[in-house]
Amino acid sequence: MVITIIQMCLLIILIFNGFIMYKRKVPWSLSYLASIILFTHLYSGISWTAHLVTITFCILPFLLVEIKRMKPGPRVFYYIGFIFLLFLAIEGSYLVGENASLLLRYYDIISYMLMGLFLFNSWVVWSRRSKDLYPEGVLI
């Protein structure tokens, strides 16, 4: 029941992203495409761990942020998120051990990362201030 409610909330957020882009007459953006891919990964249970190659595309809006333009408070959350993504990129049974790897999968840490990226990309679509975080010429 809880998962169904969360999935419906994600669908509403995705539709709202498309509505915002339609109202602003903005063409397709990297963040919106990334939120669509992240939605499909979150909606399908097998995709949480089986299709992590496409996540590299979804991480691009997060990695392209110019850190110098961020305020100190959000900059701390950015660094925490970056360290979290780096840890999940190198985690594996050979590096962190079999027990730690199983715990990460058991507690669905990867799905929390997907949810965080989905919310970040949705914020980039919603917020007009998010464009100030990217260098000139980068259309997110």
KEKE-3310 file (N, C-alpha, C; in steps of 0.2 Angstrom, whole numbers, plus 5000, padded with zeros to 4 digits):
npx = (5004:5010:5020:5013:5007:5018:5023:5012:5013:5026:5022:5013:5022:5030:5021:5018:5031:5031:5020:5025:5035:5029:5020:5030:5035:5046:5059:5063:5072:5088:5087:5073:5072:5080:5073:5062:5068:5073:5061:5055:5064:5062:5049:5049:5053:5064:5073:5080:5092:5097:5099:5109:5118:5111:5110:5121:5118:5108:5114:5121:5115:5117:5131:5135:5134:5140:5150:5155:5145:5135:5127:5133:5126:5117:5128:5135:5126:5127:5140:5139:5129:5137:5148:5141:5136:5148:5152:5142:5145:5157:5155:5154:5155:5168:5175:5169:5166:5156:5146:5143:5139:5128:5120:5118:5110:5099:5093:5089:5097:5101:5089:5085:5095:5091:5079:5082:5090:5079:5071:5080:5082:5069:5067:5076:5070:5058:5062:5067:5078:5088:5095:5105:5115:5122:5136:5139:5131:5127:5113:5101)
npy = (4994:5006:5008:5009:5021:5030:5028:5033:5046:5049:5048:5059:5070:5068:5071:5084:5090:5090:5098:5110:5113:5114:5125:5135:5135:5128:5119:5101:5095:5091:5087:5084:5073:5065:5064:5056:5044:5040:5039:5028:5018:5018:5014:5001:4987:4978:4986:4994:4989:4982:4990:5000:5007:5016:5026:5034:5044:5050:5056:5067:5080:5083:5082:5092:5104:5120:5122:5133:5143:5140:5142:5142:5132:5124:5119:5110:5099:5096:5091:5080:5072:5070:5062:5051:5046:5043:5033:5023:5020:5014:5003:4986:4969:4964:4976:4982:4971:4956:4956:4969:4973:4966:4971:4984:4982:4975:4985:4994:5005:5009:5012:5023:5033:5034:5040:5052:5058:5059:5068:5079:5082:5085:5097:5105:5106:5113:5125:5141:5147:5137:5137:5146:5139:5133:5132:5145:5142:5129:5120:5115)
npz = (5000:5004:4995:4983:4985:4986:4973:4965:4969:4964:4950:4949:4952:4941:4930:4934:4932:4917:4915:4920:4911:4899:4901:4903:4890:4887:4879:4878:4891:4899:4912:4913:4905:4912:4924:4919:4916:4928:4935:4928:4932:4946:4947:4942:4950:4947:4941:4950:4954:4942:4931:4931:4923:4915:4924:4924:4915:4921:4932:4927:4927:4940:4942:4934:4940:4946:4959:4965:4964:4973:4988:5005:5014:5005:4998:5007:5007:4994:4993:5002:4995:4984:4989:4994:4981:4975:4984:4982:4969:4969:4977:4981:4982:4983:4986:4998:5005:5007:5017:5019:5007:5005:5015:5010:4998:5005:5013:5003:4998:4986:4979:4987:4983:4969:4971:4977:4967:4958:4964:4964:4951:4947:4955:4948:4936:4941:4948:4945:4949:4948:4936:4938:4944:4935:4922:4909:4894:4896:4895:4905)
capx = (5000:5014:5024:5008:5006:5024:5023:5007:5016:5031:5019:5011:5028:5033:5017:5019:5037:5030:5016:5029:5039:5024:5018:5035:5037:5053:5060:5065:5079:5092:5084:5067:5073:5083:5068:5058:5072:5073:5054:5054:5068:5059:5042:5050:5057:5070:5077:5083:5099:5099:5100:5112:5122:5108:5110:5126:5115:5104:5118:5124:5113:5120:5138:5137:5133:5146:5149:5156:5139:5131:5127:5136:5121:5116:5135:5136:5121:5129:5146:5136:5127:5143:5151:5136:5136:5154:5153:5138:5148:5163:5153:5154:5157:5175:5178:5166:5164:5150:5140:5141:5136:5121:5116:5116:5105:5094:5090:5088:5101:5101:5083:5085:5099:5087:5073:5086:5091:5073:5069:5084:5080:5062:5069:5080:5064:5053:5065:5070:5085:5092:5099:5111:5120:5126:5140:5136:5131:5125:5106:5099)
capy = (5000:5012:5008:5011:5028:5033:5027:5038:5053:5050:5049:5066:5074:5068:5075:5091:5092:5091:5103:5116:5114:5116:5132:5139:5134:5126:5112:5095:5097:5085:5086:5081:5066:5061:5062:5051:5038:5039:5037:5021:5014:5018:5011:4994:4985:4975:4991:4997:4986:4979:4994:5006:5010:5022:5031:5039:5049:5054:5060:5072:5087:5084:5083:5099:5110:5124:5122:5140:5147:5138:5145:5137:5127:5118:5116:5104:5094:5093:5087:5074:5068:5067:5057:5046:5043:5040:5027:5018:5019:5009:4998:4980:4964:4964:4982:4983:4965:4953:4957:4976:4974:4963:4976:4990:4979:4973:4991:4997:5011:5012:5016:5030:5037:5035:5044:5058:5060:5061:5075:5084:5084:5088:5103:5109:5108:5118:5131:5146:5149:5132:5139:5150:5135:5129:5137:5148:5138:5122:5120:5110)
capz = (5000:5005:4989:4978:4986:4983:4965:4963:4971:4959:4944:4949:4951:4934:4926:4935:4928:4911:4914:4921:4905:4894:4903:4902:4883:4887:4875:4882:4895:4902:4919:4912:4902:4918:4928:4916:4916:4935:4936:4926:4937:4953:4946:4941:4955:4945:4938:4955:4954:4936:4925:4934:4918:4913:4930:4923:4911:4926:4937:4924:4930:4947:4942:4930:4945:4947:4966:4967:4963:4978:4995:5009:5016:5000:4996:5011:5005:4988:4995:5005:4990:4980:4993:4993:4974:4974:4988:4978:4962:4970:4982:4978:4987:4983:4990:5005:5008:5006:5022:5018:5000:5006:5019:5005:4994:5009:5015:4997:4998:4979:4978:4990:4978:4964:4974:4978:4960:4955:4967:4962:4944:4947:4957:4943:4931:4944:4950:4940:4951:4947:4930:4940:4946:4929:4918:4903:4888:4898:4895:4909)
cpx = (5004:5018:5019:5007:5012:5024:5018:5010:5022:5028:5016:5016:5030:5028:5017:5025:5035:5025:5020:5033:5035:5022:5024:5038:5044:5054:5062:5072:5082:5089:5077:5067:5076:5078:5063:5062:5072:5066:5053:5058:5065:5052:5043:5055:5064:5075:5082:5091:5101:5101:5104:5117:5118:5108:5115:5123:5111:5108:5121:5121:5116:5127:5140:5136:5139:5145:5151:5150:5134:5132:5130:5132:5120:5123:5137:5132:5124:5135:5144:5133:5132:5147:5147:5136:5142:5155:5148:5141:5154:5161:5152:5156:5164:5178:5176:5165:5157:5144:5138:5137:5129:5117:5113:5110:5098:5090:5088:5091:5101:5095:5082:5090:5095:5082:5076:5087:5085:5071:5073:5083:5074:5063:5072:5074:5060:5056:5068:5077:5090:5097:5105:5116:5124:5130:5136:5136:5128:5117:5103:5091)
cpy = (5006:5013:5011:5019:5032:5033:5032:5045:5054:5052:5057:5071:5074:5072:5082:5094:5094:5097:5110:5118:5116:5123:5137:5139:5132:5119:5107:5097:5090:5083:5082:5074:5062:5059:5057:5044:5036:5036:5030:5016:5013:5014:5003:4992:4982:4980:4995:4995:4984:4984:5001:5009:5016:5028:5036:5045:5053:5058:5066:5079:5088:5085:5090:5105:5114:5125:5129:5145:5145:5141:5140:5131:5122:5115:5110:5098:5091:5089:5080:5069:5066:5062:5050:5042:5040:5033:5021:5016:5013:5003:4991:4975:4963:4970:4983:4977:4962:4955:4965:4977:4971:4968:4982:4988:4978:4980:4996:5004:5014:5015:5022:5035:5039:5040:5051:5062:5063:5067:5080:5087:5087:5096:5108:5111:5114:5125:5135:5148:5143:5133:5143:5146:5132:5135:5139:5143:5131:5123:5114:5110)
cpz = (5000:4998:4983:4979:4984:4976:4962:4964:4965:4952:4944:4949:4944:4929:4927:4932:4921:4910:4915:4914:4899:4895:4901:4894:4883:4883:4880:4885:4897:4908:4918:4910:4908:4923:4926:4917:4924:4938:4934:4930:4943:4952:4945:4946:4953:4943:4944:4955:4947:4931:4928:4929:4915:4918:4928:4919:4916:4931:4933:4926:4937:4947:4938:4934:4946:4955:4968:4967:4969:4984:4999:5012:5011:4997:5000:5009:4998:4989:4998:5000:4985:4983:4993:4987:4973:4978:4984:4972:4963:4975:4978:4983:4988:4987:4997:5009:5007:5010:5020:5012:5001:5010:5014:5001:4999:5011:5009:4996:4991:4977:4981:4986:4972:4965:4974:4972:4957:4957:4965:4955:4943:4950:4952:4937:4934:4945:4945:4942:4950:4941:4932:4943:4941:4925:4912:4898:4890:4899:4899:4909)
residu = (MET:VAL:ILE:THR:ILE:ILE:GLN:MET:CYS:LEU:LEU:ILE:ILE:LEU:ILE:PHE:ASN:GLY:PHE:ILE:MET:TYR:LYS:ARG:LYS:VAL:PRO:TRP:SER:LEU:SER:TYR:LEU:ALA:SER:ILE:ILE:LEU:PHE:THR:HIS:LEU:TYR:SER:GLY:ILE:SER:TRP:THR:ALA:HIS:LEU:VAL:THR:ILE:THR:PHE:CYS:ILE:LEU:PRO:PHE:LEU:LEU:VAL:GLU:ILE:LYS:ARG:MET:LYS:PRO:GLY:PRO:ARG:VAL:PHE:TYR:TYR:ILE:GLY:PHE:ILE:PHE:LEU:LEU:PHE:LEU:ALA:ILE:GLU:GLY:SER:TYR:LEU:VAL:GLY:GLU:ASN:ALA:SER:LEU:LEU:LEU:ARG:TYR:TYR:ASP:ILE:ILE:SER:TYR:MET:LEU:MET:GLY:LEU:PHE:LEU:PHE:ASN:SER:TRP:VAL:VAL:TRP:SER:ARG:ARG:SER:LYS:ASP:LEU:TYR:PRO:GLU:GLY:VAL:LEU:ILE)
# end
